[in-house]
Structure formats: structure tokens, C-alpha cells
Amino acid sequence: MSQKLLYLMRASRLNYLLLLLILPFLNSYAQTPSSYKNGMVVTAHPVASQVGIDILKKGGNAVDAAIAVQFALAVVYPNAGNIGGGGFMVYRSSKNEVSTLDFRETAPGKATKDMYLDESGNPIERLSLDGQLSVGTPGTVDGMVRAHQKYAKLTWKELLQPAIDLARKGFSITAMQAEELNSRKEIFQRFNPLGTALIKKKDEWKEGDILQQKELARTLSLIKERGRAGFYEGRTAHLLLEEMKRGNGIISYQDLKNYQAKWRKPIVGNYRGYEVISMPPSSSGGIALISLLKAVEPYPLKRWGFQRDSTIQLIVEAERRVYADRAEHLGDADFYKVPLRGLLEPTYLLNRMKDINFNKATPSSEVKAGKPNIYESEQTTHFSIVDKEGNAVAITTTLNNSYGSQVVVKGAGFLLNDEMDDFSIKPGVPNLYGLLGGTANAIEPGKRMLSAMSPTIVTKNNNLFMVLGTPGGSTIITSVLQTILNVVDFQMEIQQAVDAPRFHHQWMPDEIFVEEKAIDNSVRSNLENKGYKITPRSSIGRVDAILVNQDGSLIGGADVRGDDKAIGY
């Protein structure tokens, strides 16, 4: 407090009383920069967030900003932002119209069920993770083109130009990025013997260094001028196919030409009066998220408290059962008859939870996939956007592993995904994230590999309430779940909900993975006495979220686990 105010307080009781009266208003005024009326963008990188806000200020809507951010992230966040990968978009208009776009990668035409197994039928180590053979046909560019055609206001060229400028002129890397790039130098050199802009030849990267990507700038310029054809045809396609030949890749020109992103019907469910809108297959996110919410809804989480014994047990036991169902029943719905209605049927979920014993853990070996009876036809990044009209976009996009296959297309400057590892390469064999799968997620040409990505929009009484999502492989679903519970059940502010320590269980392996500050020691001890195995691990997820206040103002939650940034105006 200033000396002047102290003097006034001492000099006059009247002034002192007046000060007491106006302090709440001063405090309210001091807090207003955290909430915004006209729009908000939350992404994994400050530069990408600024690109999105600039597009909104220019008159673009949430989809315009999302497209610009997607391409900007391909430049400034190369470990997950991409044009060589894929993802999912959930959209809700200000008029409560909803849709989802699946621009997940697909298996190349030459892909086979046993392509990552040796002659004895055993998985060949890292063959589905590193190098050209791990690459699925990219979907990002086609997805952004289709989103632009359906919803955008600004021209395609306007939305590409920021990313082109960033690639050509360069941008200052963060301390976290410098550390990541330096740690990957050896593997980048191994898979990119002809060189890449991501390798600093003479010394190591430092915070504030400028990363220029001129080859990527040229590719983005072709996409700007030619749209879809700038990536799936012509020079870019030629360079991608040449990269396939340099390794053992199998993507063909026909694969590129045939790729199509797909508009799909959202998965929609209700939780304590809130409507939850998320992705259908080929993402498992929507079904698993809503299954988990409905499984815990009958229980008094608020009364039990945040990360108390019963709360954690309930969530873990629900996760154990839902992830068992995920392994058995979920895959690309274009290839496999997913029992969608059966998995979400309330009676089915109640029956799955009825054998929970709060006195002891249920071993995962005793939990099998259920039998729903109604049929009908870790590195990723997420960003959330709301514009001044109230249109909302949640996009989760990925290369799969951090920096994908580690392969940068020579001459084109973009990283390729390693999404083929998200297929079940053999029943009972876990993928990179320890997830199991079977026939539903077996490799087939043209098929989309199952994902855990869960871009999600939450509404209440037909009003926008929250937009969120996260990276994190198998932990994506549980990170989104806990963030929603933190807000709805434990009444946390959005930033507190995003930053709160998290835990995760996925059926197999039978362990509760916990962040350093998650679950206090006494609760951990109680859980271990009941038979739960607690395994410490590094950070779980990087949730980027937007909460809408009752007055319509927007508050961002950018995860402190990364360089994430919320910017509004």
C-alpha cells in the first residue's frame, strides 16, 4: 500500500472508512485483467496464443483462429503442433449447434496386421515408433481445409500467413524448448542424416535463440496458395514420398490423394446438470469420458472431498473398468461395429460399478471387459478458443510421441507422425502409453488408429460453460475428467482446476500413477493398505481450458506444467 494512503488513513477516520468502502471495488478492478469479454485463446505456446487472438481481433471467428493456431503450432511447437499428423475438433456455435471433425491419420494402403512383428510373431522393438514405417497418412491439412470451408469467415491465405512469417523469420524459443531440442539432437541426427532446422550444428540451443525453418515456410506457402493440393499433391507430396523411400515407409501417392477428414456426430452426455460434448470414435475420448462421469455421478464426491480416500478409490475403480472396455470394444467405427449406445447405457454402467469394495482394491486381473448389448452404426497438444459471439472450438492434435517419428521431411521441413503405434500391433501387447487393444483396433489399410484425445465442450442450460482438453496419451481422458470434477464438484477456479495435481489408472498396468504433489501421504498409505499400488511419475497432461462466467466473460486456465498461455481481449 502507498505511503499516501497510509497518511490518509492516519489523518482522518472518515478517509479510513471511505477506504474500507472502496477497497472491494479496487480489488475487483485489479482482478479484471484475468477475465475478458471479446474472446480468448489458450494454447501450448505463447506465440501461438497471440496468433489466435490477432485473428479474433481481425474479425475472425473461433474456427478462423483455430486454423491459424493449428498452423502456427506446427512452427512454434514442433514436438506436437503439426501438419504431418492429425487430430480432432469439437465445435459449438453460439446457437448451440455442435459438430465434430475427425482428421485422425489413417493406415497406408500397404499396411498389414502383422507389419511390426518378426517371423516368430513377436513385436520388433520400436519399429512402430521410430522412422518412416511408423508414419500414418497425415490428416491435419485436409481437416483444416474442411473446417475452413464449413465455418470460417476470413480467407484461407489470411489464416496461413502468420505461420509462414514465423517459419521464415523465426521465433525465440523458450527454456523448455531449448532443453527438449538439445535432448533430441542425437536421435534427430540419426533419422535426419541430411539435416534439419531442429538441429543446431555448432553448439546447443539456448533460451531466446531464434529458430528459423525456411523449408517449412515454403511448404506452408504452397498450402496457402493451393490449399489441400499444396500438401497432398505436387512438390510437398513428392518430397514426402521421397522421404518414404529413404527409410522403410509405405505411404503412397494414392494414400495422400485418398485421405479425407470426416465430420462425425458428437458424443453427448450429462453430468450433474451439465451437458458434455466430446469426440466419437476413432477417438475413445468421448465414450470413455462420459462413461467415467456417469459412473461416478451417483456418489457424493463433493462431500467426500478432493483427493480423499473414497474419492480416489471411486475414480480409480471407474477408470479400471472403463479402460478395460476401451481395450475390447473401441476402434474406428468405419471398420468396426462399436457398441456405442451399450457402453453409455446407464444400467450397464451401474452394473459395471456394483462390485466395488471400498475396503480393498479390485485387482485388474479380475476386471474384464463388459458385454454391452446394444449396437449401432505422450505427445500431443490441445488448444481452446472462444470468440466474442460465443462460438467455441476445442482441438487436440498430435504426432503421437514427442516429435513423432523423429523424421523431418527433407526439403519440406515438417515432422512426420508415428501414429501407427496407436494400433494394436498384437493382442495383449501394450503401445507406447501402455494401452492394450485387440481386434477392434487391429491394423487395416485406410483405418484410423484408436485415440485417447478428448477435446471437450461443456454447457449448462444451453449456455457455454467450459472448453478444455489436454495432451498426455493414455492420461488424456483422466486429466479431462479430473478437471471437470475439480470445477463442478470441488468448486475450483479454472486455473486452480487445471493446475491441481493429478493421478491416473488405466486398468493395465494395475497401478495408480501419481504426480509428485498428488494425494497426500496419509491417503497414499491408506490406499496402499487396501491393496493399491502407487507409482510416482512426472507431470500428467497439460490442460488448456476456458471457463465462461455467468456474465459471459471468459477466464483462461493455461497449465503451469508447460509454456502454455491464455490470452484474451
TIZABA-900588 format. One record per residue (C-alpha): z, y negated, x negated; chain; residue in three letters; residue number from 1. Coordinates in steps of 0.5 Angstrom, whole numbers, padded with zeros to 4 digits. Layout:
! TIZABA-900588
up  north  east  c  r  k
Z  Y  X  A  ALA  NUM .
...
***
This chain:
! TIZABA-900588
up  north  east  c  r  k
0000  0000  0000  A  MET  1 .
-0002  -0007  -0003  A  SER  2 .
0003  -0012  -0005  A  GLN  3 .
0001  -0017  0000  A  LYS  4 .
0003  -0012  0006  A  LEU  5 .
0010  -0011  0002  A  LEU  6 .
0011  -0018  0002  A  TYR  7 .
0009  -0019  0010  A  LEU  8 .
0014  -0013  0011  A  MET  9 .
0020  -0016  0008  A  ARG  10 .
0018  -0023  0010  A  ALA  11 .
0018  -0022  0018  A  SER  12 .
0021  -0017  0022  A  ARG  13 .
0015  -0019  0027  A  LEU  14 .
0010  -0018  0022  A  ASN  15 .
0013  -0011  0020  A  TYR  16 .
0013  -0009  0028  A  LEU  17 .
0006  -0011  0028  A  LEU  18 .
0004  -0007  0022  A  LEU  19 .
0007  -0001  0025  A  LEU  20 .
0003  -0002  0032  A  LEU  21 .
-0004  -0003  0028  A  ILE  22 .
-0003  0003  0023  A  LEU  23 .
-0005  0008  0027  A  PRO  24 .
-0012  0004  0028  A  PHE  25 .
-0012  0003  0021  A  LEU  26 .
-0011  0011  0020  A  ASN  27 .
-0016  0012  0025  A  SER  28 .
-0021  0008  0022  A  TYR  29 .
-0020  0011  0015  A  ALA  30 .
-0022  0018  0018  A  GLN  31 .
-0028  0016  0021  A  THR  32 .
-0033  0017  0015  A  PRO  33 .
-0032  0024  0016  A  SER  34 .
-0035  0024  0023  A  SER  35 .
-0042  0022  0025  A  TYR  36 .
-0046  0020  0031  A  LYS  37 .
-0053  0021  0029  A  ASN  38 .
-0054  0027  0025  A  GLY  39 .
-0051  0032  0020  A  MET  40 .
-0054  0037  0015  A  VAL  41 .
-0049  0042  0011  A  VAL  42 .
-0053  0046  0005  A  THR  43 .
-0051  0049  -0001  A  ALA  44 .
-0053  0044  -0006  A  HIS  45 .
-0052  0036  -0005  A  PRO  46 .
-0059  0034  -0007  A  VAL  47 .
-0062  0039  -0001  A  ALA  48 .
-0057  0036  0004  A  SER  49 .
-0059  0029  0002  A  GLN  50 .
-0067  0031  0003  A  VAL  51 .
-0065  0034  0010  A  GLY  52 .
-0061  0027  0012  A  ILE  53 .
-0067  0023  0010  A  ASP  54 .
-0072  0027  0014  A  ILE  55 .
-0067  0026  0020  A  LEU  56 .
-0067  0018  0019  A  LYS  57 .
-0074  0018  0018  A  LYS  58 .
-0074  0020  0026  A  GLY  59 .
-0075  0028  0024  A  GLY  60 .
-0071  0033  0029  A  ASN  61 .
-0067  0038  0027  A  ALA  62 .
-0073  0043  0025  A  VAL  63 .
-0076  0038  0021  A  ASP  64 .
-0070  0037  0017  A  ALA  65 .
-0069  0045  0016  A  ALA  66 .
-0076  0046  0014  A  ILE  67 .
-0075  0040  0009  A  ALA  68 .
-0069  0043  0007  A  VAL  69 .
-0072  0050  0006  A  GLN  70 .
-0077  0048  0001  A  PHE  71 .
-0072  0043  -0003  A  ALA  72 .
-0067  0049  -0004  A  LEU  73 .
-0073  0053  -0007  A  ALA  74 .
-0073  0048  -0012  A  VAL  75 .
-0066  0046  -0013  A  VAL  76 .
-0062  0052  -0011  A  TYR  77 .
-0067  0058  -0014  A  PRO  78 .
-0062  0063  -0014  A  ASN  79 .
-0062  0064  -0006  A  ALA  80 .
-0067  0058  -0004  A  GLY  81 .
-0074  0061  -0004  A  ASN  82 .
-0081  0061  -0002  A  ILE  83 .
-0081  0068  -0005  A  GLY  84 .
-0076  0071  0000  A  GLY  85 .
-0074  0071  0007  A  GLY  86 .
-0069  0069  0013  A  GLY  87 .
-0067  0068  0020  A  PHE  88 .
-0067  0062  0024  A  MET  89 .
-0063  0061  0030  A  VAL  90 .
-0065  0054  0034  A  TYR  91 .
-0062  0051  0040  A  ARG  92 .
-0064  0045  0044  A  SER  93 .
-0060  0039  0047  A  SER  94 .
-0063  0042  0053  A  LYS  95 .
-0059  0049  0052  A  ASN  96 .
-0066  0052  0050  A  GLU  97 .
-0065  0058  0045  A  VAL  98 .
-0069  0062  0041  A  SER  99 .
-0069  0066  0034  A  THR  100 .
-0074  0066  0029  A  LEU  101 .
-0075  0073  0024  A  ASP  102 .
-0078  0071  0018  A  PHE  103 .
-0075  0077  0014  A  ARG  104 .
-0079  0080  0009  A  GLU  105 .
-0083  0087  0010  A  THR  106 .
-0084  0093  0006  A  ALA  107 .
-0091  0093  0003  A  PRO  108 .
-0096  0098  0006  A  GLY  109 .
-0096  0103  0000  A  LYS  110 .
-0088  0103  0000  A  ALA  111 .
-0086  0110  0002  A  THR  112 .
-0079  0113  0004  A  LYS  113 .
-0077  0116  -0003  A  ASP  114 .
-0080  0111  -0007  A  MET  115 .
-0074  0110  -0011  A  TYR  116 .
-0072  0117  -0012  A  LEU  117 .
-0073  0121  -0018  A  ASP  118 .
-0076  0128  -0018  A  GLU  119 .
-0069  0131  -0016  A  SER  120 .
-0068  0126  -0010  A  GLY  121 .
-0063  0122  -0014  A  ASN  122 .
-0064  0114  -0014  A  PRO  123 .
-0066  0111  -0020  A  ILE  124 .
-0061  0106  -0023  A  GLU  125 .
-0063  0099  -0021  A  ARG  126 .
-0071  0101  -0019  A  LEU  127 .
-0070  0098  -0012  A  SER  128 .
-0066  0092  -0015  A  LEU  129 .
-0070  0089  -0021  A  ASP  130 .
-0077  0088  -0023  A  GLY  131 .
-0084  0088  -0019  A  GLN  132 .
-0083  0094  -0015  A  LEU  133 .
-0076  0091  -0012  A  SER  134 .
-0080  0086  -0008  A  VAL  135 .
-0082  0086  -0001  A  GLY  136 .
-0087  0082  0002  A  THR  137 .
-0085  0074  0003  A  PRO  138 .
-0084  0071  0010  A  GLY  139 .
-0081  0064  0008  A  THR  140 .
-0087  0060  0008  A  VAL  141 .
-0090  0064  0015  A  ASP  142 .
-0083  0063  0018  A  GLY  143 .
-0083  0055  0016  A  MET  144 .
-0090  0054  0019  A  VAL  145 .
-0089  0058  0025  A  ARG  146 .
-0082  0053  0026  A  ALA  147 .
-0086  0047  0025  A  HIS  148 .
-0092  0049  0030  A  GLN  149 .
-0087  0050  0036  A  LYS  150 .
-0081  0045  0035  A  TYR  151 .
-0083  0039  0029  A  ALA  152 .
-0084  0032  0030  A  LYS  153 .
-0086  0030  0023  A  LEU  154 .
-0093  0032  0019  A  THR  155 .
-0092  0038  0015  A  TRP  156 .
-0094  0034  0009  A  LYS  157 .
-0088  0029  0010  A  GLU  158 .
-0084  0035  0010  A  LEU  159 .
-0086  0038  0004  A  LEU  160 .
-0087  0032  -0001  A  GLN  161 .
-0079  0032  -0002  A  PRO  162 .
-0079  0039  -0005  A  ALA  163 .
-0086  0037  -0009  A  ILE  164 .
-0082  0031  -0012  A  ASP  165 .
-0076  0035  -0014  A  LEU  166 .
-0080  0040  -0017  A  ALA  167 .
-0085  0035  -0021  A  ARG  168 .
-0080  0030  -0023  A  LYS  169 .
-0074  0035  -0024  A  GLY  170 .
-0067  0034  -0022  A  PHE  171 .
-0060  0034  -0025  A  SER  172 .
-0057  0041  -0025  A  ILE  173 .
-0049  0042  -0023  A  THR  174 .
-0044  0045  -0028  A  ALA  175 .
-0044  0051  -0024  A  MET  176 .
-0052  0052  -0024  A  GLN  177 .
-0052  0051  -0032  A  ALA  178 .
-0047  0057  -0032  A  GLU  179 .
-0051  0061  -0028  A  GLU  180 .
-0057  0060  -0031  A  LEU  181 .
-0054  0061  -0038  A  ASN  182 .
-0051  0067  -0036  A  SER  183 .
-0058  0070  -0034  A  ARG  184 .
-0062  0068  -0040  A  LYS  185 .
-0063  0075  -0043  A  GLU  186 .
-0065  0078  -0036  A  ILE  187 .
-0070  0072  -0035  A  PHE  188 .
-0073  0073  -0042  A  GLN  189 .
-0073  0081  -0040  A  ARG  190 .
-0077  0080  -0034  A  PHE  191 .
-0081  0074  -0035  A  ASN  192 .
-0084  0075  -0042  A  PRO  193 .
-0089  0070  -0041  A  LEU  194 .
-0083  0065  -0040  A  GLY  195 .
-0081  0061  -0034  A  THR  196 .
-0078  0054  -0033  A  ALA  197 .
-0071  0057  -0032  A  LEU  198 .
-0070  0059  -0039  A  ILE  199 .
-0068  0053  -0044  A  LYS  200 .
-0071  0056  -0050  A  LYS  201 .
-0067  0052  -0056  A  LYS  202 .
-0060  0051  -0053  A  ASP  203 .
-0056  0052  -0047  A  GLU  204 .
-0056  0049  -0040  A  TRP  205 .
-0051  0043  -0039  A  LYS  206 .
-0049  0040  -0033  A  GLU  207 .
-0053  0034  -0032  A  GLY  208 .
-0059  0037  -0035  A  ASP  209 .
-0066  0036  -0032  A  ILE  210 .
-0069  0042  -0029  A  LEU  211 .
-0077  0041  -0028  A  GLN  212 .
-0081  0046  -0025  A  GLN  213 .
-0088  0044  -0026  A  LYS  214 .
-0091  0050  -0024  A  GLU  215 .
-0087  0051  -0017  A  LEU  216 .
-0089  0043  -0016  A  ALA  217 .
-0097  0046  -0016  A  ARG  218 .
-0095  0051  -0011  A  THR  219 .
-0091  0047  -0006  A  LEU  220 .
-0097  0042  -0007  A  SER  221 .
-0102  0048  -0005  A  LEU  222 .
-0097  0049  0001  A  ILE  223 .
-0097  0042  0003  A  LYS  224 .
-0105  0042  0003  A  GLU  225 .
-0107  0048  0006  A  ARG  226 .
-0101  0051  0010  A  GLY  227 .
-0100  0058  0010  A  ARG  228 .
-0106  0059  0007  A  ALA  229 .
-0103  0055  0001  A  GLY  230 .
-0099  0061  0000  A  PHE  231 .
-0102  0068  0003  A  TYR  232 .
-0109  0066  0000  A  GLU  233 .
-0112  0063  -0005  A  GLY  234 .
-0109  0061  -0012  A  ARG  235 .
-0102  0063  -0010  A  THR  236 .
-0104  0070  -0007  A  ALA  237 .
-0108  0071  -0014  A  HIS  238 .
-0102  0069  -0018  A  LEU  239 .
-0097  0074  -0014  A  LEU  240 .
-0102  0080  -0014  A  LEU  241 .
-0103  0079  -0022  A  GLU  242 .
-0095  0079  -0023  A  GLU  243 .
-0095  0085  -0019  A  MET  244 .
-0100  0088  -0024  A  LYS  245 .
-0096  0086  -0030  A  ARG  246 .
-0090  0090  -0027  A  GLY  247 .
-0090  0096  -0022  A  ASN  248 .
-0090  0092  -0016  A  GLY  249 .
-0094  0095  -0010  A  ILE  250 .
-0095  0088  -0006  A  ILE  251 .
-0103  0088  -0004  A  SER  252 .
-0107  0082  -0001  A  TYR  253 .
-0107  0086  0005  A  GLN  254 .
-0100  0085  0006  A  ASP  255 .
-0100  0078  0005  A  LEU  256 .
-0105  0077  0010  A  LYS  257 .
-0102  0081  0015  A  ASN  258 .
-0095  0078  0014  A  TYR  259 .
-0092  0075  0021  A  GLN  260 .
-0086  0072  0022  A  ALA  261 .
-0083  0073  0029  A  LYS  262 .
-0080  0070  0035  A  TRP  263 .
-0074  0074  0038  A  ARG  264 .
-0070  0074  0044  A  LYS  265 .
-0063  0072  0041  A  PRO  266 .
-0056  0076  0042  A  ILE  267 .
-0052  0072  0046  A  VAL  268 .
-0044  0074  0048  A  GLY  269 .
-0038  0071  0050  A  ASN  270 .
-0031  0070  0047  A  TYR  271 .
-0025  0066  0050  A  ARG  272 .
-0030  0062  0054  A  GLY  273 .
-0035  0060  0048  A  TYR  274 .
-0042  0063  0048  A  GLU  275 .
-0044  0065  0041  A  VAL  276 .
-0052  0065  0040  A  ILE  277 .
-0054  0069  0034  A  SER  278 .
-0059  0074  0031  A  MET  279 .
-0062  0080  0034  A  PRO  280 .
-0065  0086  0029  A  PRO  281 .
-0068  0086  0024  A  SER  282 .
-0061  0083  0023  A  SER  283 .
-0055  0087  0024  A  SER  284 .
-0051  0080  0024  A  GLY  285 .
-0051  0078  0032  A  GLY  286 .
-0050  0085  0034  A  ILE  287 .
-0044  0086  0029  A  ALA  288 .
-0041  0079  0030  A  LEU  289 .
-0041  0079  0038  A  ILE  290 .
-0038  0087  0037  A  SER  291 .
-0033  0084  0033  A  LEU  292 .
-0031  0078  0037  A  LEU  293 .
-0031  0083  0044  A  LYS  294 .
-0027  0088  0040  A  ALA  295 .
-0021  0083  0038  A  VAL  296 .
-0021  0079  0044  A  GLU  297 .
-0016  0083  0049  A  PRO  298 .
-0011  0082  0043  A  TYR  299 .
-0006  0075  0042  A  PRO  300 .
-0009  0073  0036  A  LEU  301 .
-0006  0066  0037  A  LYS  302 .
0001  0069  0038  A  ARG  303 .
0001  0074  0032  A  TRP  304 .
-0002  0068  0027  A  GLY  305 .
-0007  0067  0022  A  PHE  306 .
-0007  0073  0017  A  GLN  307 .
-0001  0076  0019  A  ARG  308 .
0000  0084  0019  A  ASP  309 .
-0002  0085  0026  A  SER  310 .
-0008  0080  0026  A  THR  311 .
-0011  0083  0019  A  ILE  312 .
-0010  0090  0022  A  GLN  313 .
-0014  0089  0028  A  LEU  314 .
-0019  0085  0025  A  ILE  315 .
-0020  0091  0019  A  VAL  316 .
-0020  0097  0024  A  GLU  317 .
-0025  0093  0029  A  ALA  318 .
-0029  0092  0022  A  GLU  319 .
-0029  0099  0020  A  ARG  320 .
-0032  0102  0027  A  ARG  321 .
-0037  0096  0028  A  VAL  322 .
-0040  0097  0020  A  TYR  323 .
-0040  0105  0022  A  ALA  324 .
-0044  0104  0028  A  ASP  325 .
-0048  0099  0024  A  ARG  326 .
-0050  0104  0019  A  ALA  327 .
-0052  0109  0024  A  GLU  328 .
-0055  0105  0029  A  HIS  329 .
-0058  0099  0027  A  LEU  330 .
-0065  0098  0024  A  GLY  331 .
-0072  0094  0025  A  ASP  332 .
-0073  0094  0033  A  ALA  333 .
-0080  0094  0032  A  ASP  334 .
-0079  0101  0028  A  PHE  335 .
-0073  0104  0031  A  TYR  336 .
-0070  0104  0038  A  LYS  337 .
-0064  0100  0037  A  VAL  338 .
-0058  0102  0043  A  PRO  339 .
-0057  0094  0044  A  LEU  340 .
-0054  0094  0050  A  ARG  341 .
-0050  0100  0049  A  GLY  342 .
-0047  0097  0043  A  LEU  343 .
-0045  0091  0046  A  LEU  344 .
-0042  0094  0053  A  GLU  345 .
-0035  0092  0054  A  PRO  346 .
-0033  0099  0056  A  THR  347 .
-0036  0102  0049  A  TYR  348 .
-0032  0097  0045  A  LEU  349 .
-0026  0098  0049  A  LEU  350 .
-0026  0106  0047  A  ASN  351 .
-0028  0105  0040  A  ARG  352 .
-0021  0101  0039  A  MET  353 .
-0017  0105  0043  A  LYS  354 .
-0015  0110  0038  A  ASP  355 .
-0012  0104  0033  A  ILE  356 .
-0005  0105  0031  A  ASN  357 .
-0001  0099  0029  A  PHE  358 .
0004  0103  0025  A  ASN  359 .
-0001  0106  0020  A  LYS  360 .
-0009  0105  0017  A  ALA  361 .
-0014  0110  0020  A  THR  362 .
-0018  0113  0014  A  PRO  363 .
-0025  0111  0014  A  SER  364 .
-0027  0118  0013  A  SER  365 .
-0024  0120  0020  A  GLU  366 .
-0028  0114  0023  A  VAL  367 .
-0036  0116  0025  A  LYS  368 .
-0041  0112  0029  A  ALA  369 .
-0040  0112  0036  A  GLY  370 .
-0045  0114  0041  A  LYS  371 .
-0047  0108  0046  A  PRO  372 .
-0051  0111  0052  A  ASN  373 .
-0056  0105  0054  A  ILE  374 .
-0062  0104  0050  A  TYR  375 .
-0067  0098  0051  A  GLU  376 .
-0073  0096  0048  A  SER  377 .
-0050  0077  -0005  A  GLU  378 .
-0054  0072  -0006  A  GLN  379 .
-0056  0068  0000  A  THR  380 .
-0056  0061  0002  A  THR  381 .
-0054  0058  0009  A  HIS  382 .
-0055  0051  0012  A  PHE  383 .
-0053  0048  0019  A  SER  384 .
-0057  0042  0022  A  ILE  385 .
-0055  0038  0028  A  VAL  386 .
-0060  0032  0030  A  ASP  387 .
-0058  0025  0034  A  LYS  388 .
-0061  0029  0040  A  GLU  389 .
-0056  0035  0039  A  GLY  390 .
-0062  0040  0037  A  ASN  391 .
-0058  0045  0032  A  ALA  392 .
-0061  0049  0027  A  VAL  393 .
-0058  0055  0023  A  ALA  394 .
-0062  0058  0018  A  ILE  395 .
-0060  0064  0013  A  THR  396 .
-0065  0065  0008  A  THR  397 .
-0065  0070  0002  A  THR  398 .
-0068  0073  -0004  A  LEU  399 .
-0062  0078  -0004  A  ASN  400 .
-0059  0079  -0011  A  ASN  401 .
-0058  0072  -0014  A  SER  402 .
-0064  0070  -0017  A  TYR  403 .
-0067  0076  -0013  A  GLY  404 .
-0072  0081  -0017  A  SER  405 .
-0071  0076  -0023  A  GLN  406 .
-0078  0076  -0023  A  VAL  407 .
-0082  0069  -0023  A  VAL  408 .
-0089  0069  -0021  A  VAL  409 .
-0092  0066  -0028  A  LYS  410 .
-0097  0060  -0026  A  GLY  411 .
-0094  0059  -0019  A  ALA  412 .
-0086  0058  -0021  A  GLY  413 .
-0083  0061  -0016  A  PHE  414 .
-0078  0067  -0016  A  LEU  415 .
-0079  0074  -0012  A  LEU  416 .
-0074  0077  -0008  A  ASN  417 .
-0071  0084  -0009  A  ASP  418 .
-0070  0086  -0001  A  GLU  419 .
-0073  0093  -0002  A  MET  420 .
-0066  0095  -0004  A  ASP  421 .
-0063  0093  0003  A  ASP  422 .
-0067  0099  0006  A  PHE  423 .
-0063  0106  0006  A  SER  424 .
-0066  0109  0000  A  ILE  425 .
-0063  0115  0001  A  LYS  426 .
-0058  0117  0007  A  PRO  427 .
-0051  0116  0004  A  GLY  428 .
-0053  0112  -0002  A  VAL  429 .
-0050  0105  -0002  A  PRO  430 .
-0054  0099  -0003  A  ASN  431 .
-0052  0093  -0008  A  LEU  432 .
-0047  0091  -0003  A  TYR  433 .
-0044  0098  -0002  A  GLY  434 .
-0047  0099  0005  A  LEU  435 .
-0049  0105  0008  A  LEU  436 .
-0055  0107  0012  A  GLY  437 .
-0060  0112  0015  A  GLY  438 .
-0066  0114  0019  A  THR  439 .
-0066  0107  0023  A  ALA  440 .
-0066  0103  0016  A  ASN  441 .
-0071  0108  0012  A  ALA  442 .
-0077  0105  0008  A  ILE  443 .
-0083  0105  0012  A  GLU  444 .
-0089  0101  0011  A  PRO  445 .
-0089  0094  0015  A  GLY  446 .
-0082  0095  0017  A  LYS  447 .
-0077  0090  0016  A  ARG  448 .
-0070  0092  0012  A  MET  449 .
-0064  0091  0016  A  LEU  450 .
-0060  0085  0014  A  SER  451 .
-0053  0082  0015  A  ALA  452 .
-0055  0075  0015  A  MET  453 .
-0052  0072  0021  A  SER  454 .
-0054  0064  0023  A  PRO  455 .
-0050  0063  0029  A  THR  456 .
-0049  0057  0034  A  ILE  457 .
-0043  0057  0039  A  VAL  458 .
-0043  0053  0045  A  THR  459 .
-0038  0051  0050  A  LYS  460 .
-0039  0049  0058  A  ASN  461 .
-0047  0049  0056  A  ASN  462 .
-0045  0044  0050  A  ASN  463 .
-0046  0045  0043  A  LEU  464 .
-0039  0046  0039  A  PHE  465 .
-0041  0049  0032  A  MET  466 .
-0047  0051  0028  A  VAL  467 .
-0045  0056  0022  A  LEU  468 .
-0047  0061  0017  A  GLY  469 .
-0046  0064  0010  A  THR  470 .
-0049  0068  0004  A  PRO  471 .
-0045  0074  0002  A  GLY  472 .
-0049  0080  0003  A  GLY  473 .
-0044  0085  0007  A  SER  474 .
-0039  0080  0008  A  THR  475 .
-0043  0075  0012  A  ILE  476 .
-0041  0078  0018  A  ILE  477 .
-0034  0078  0017  A  THR  478 .
-0034  0071  0014  A  SER  479 .
-0037  0068  0020  A  VAL  480 .
-0032  0072  0024  A  LEU  481 .
-0026  0069  0021  A  GLN  482 .
-0029  0062  0021  A  THR  483 .
-0030  0062  0029  A  ILE  484 .
-0023  0065  0029  A  LEU  485 .
-0020  0060  0025  A  ASN  486 .
-0023  0055  0030  A  VAL  487 .
-0022  0058  0036  A  VAL  488 .
-0015  0062  0036  A  ASP  489 .
-0012  0058  0030  A  PHE  490 .
-0014  0051  0032  A  GLN  491 .
-0016  0050  0025  A  MET  492 .
-0020  0043  0023  A  GLU  493 .
-0027  0045  0021  A  ILE  494 .
-0026  0044  0013  A  GLN  495 .
-0020  0048  0013  A  GLN  496 .
-0023  0054  0017  A  ALA  497 .
-0029  0054  0012  A  VAL  498 .
-0024  0054  0006  A  ASP  499 .
-0019  0058  0009  A  ALA  500 .
-0018  0065  0004  A  PRO  501 .
-0022  0071  0007  A  ARG  502 .
-0022  0078  0007  A  PHE  503 .
-0027  0084  0008  A  HIS  504 .
-0027  0091  0010  A  HIS  505 .
-0034  0095  0012  A  GLN  506 .
-0032  0102  0013  A  TRP  507 .
-0034  0105  0007  A  MET  508 .
-0031  0104  0002  A  PRO  509 .
-0025  0104  0005  A  ASP  510 .
-0022  0098  0002  A  GLU  511 .
-0019  0091  0004  A  ILE  512 .
-0023  0086  -0001  A  PHE  513 .
-0019  0080  -0001  A  VAL  514 .
-0020  0073  -0004  A  GLU  515 .
-0014  0071  -0009  A  GLU  516 .
-0010  0067  -0004  A  LYS  517 .
-0012  0071  0002  A  ALA  518 .
-0006  0075  0005  A  ILE  519 .
0001  0073  0002  A  ASP  520 .
0005  0078  -0002  A  ASN  521 .
0010  0081  0004  A  SER  522 .
0004  0082  0008  A  VAL  523 .
0000  0086  0003  A  ARG  524 .
0006  0090  0002  A  SER  525 .
0007  0092  0009  A  ASN  526 .
-0001  0094  0010  A  LEU  527 .
0000  0098  0003  A  GLU  528 .
0006  0102  0006  A  ASN  529 .
0002  0103  0012  A  LYS  530 .
-0004  0106  0008  A  GLY  531 .
-0009  0100  0007  A  TYR  532 .
-0012  0100  0000  A  LYS  533 .
-0012  0092  -0002  A  ILE  534 .
-0017  0090  -0007  A  THR  535 .
-0017  0083  -0010  A  PRO  536 .
-0024  0080  -0011  A  ARG  537 .
-0028  0074  -0013  A  SER  538 .
-0030  0069  -0007  A  SER  539 .
-0032  0072  -0001  A  ILE  540 .
-0038  0068  0002  A  GLY  541 .
-0040  0060  0002  A  ARG  542 .
-0040  0058  0010  A  VAL  543 .
-0043  0052  0011  A  ASP  544 .
-0041  0049  0018  A  ALA  545 .
-0042  0043  0023  A  ILE  546 .
-0037  0042  0029  A  LEU  547 .
-0038  0038  0035  A  VAL  548 .
-0032  0034  0037  A  ASN  549 .
-0031  0032  0045  A  GLN  550 .
-0034  0025  0044  A  ASP  551 .
-0040  0028  0041  A  GLY  552 .
-0039  0026  0034  A  SER  553 .
-0040  0031  0028  A  LEU  554 .
-0036  0034  0023  A  ILE  555 .
-0038  0038  0017  A  GLY  556 .
-0035  0044  0013  A  GLY  557 .
-0038  0045  0006  A  ALA  558 .
-0035  0051  0003  A  ASP  559 .
-0031  0049  -0003  A  VAL  560 .
-0033  0055  -0007  A  ARG  561 .
-0040  0052  -0009  A  GLY  562 .
-0043  0046  -0010  A  ASP  563 .
-0044  0045  -0002  A  ASP  564 .
-0045  0039  0001  A  LYS  565 .
-0044  0036  0008  A  ALA  566 .
-0048  0029  0009  A  ILE  567 .
-0048  0025  0016  A  GLY  568 .
-0050  0019  0018  A  TYR  569 .
***
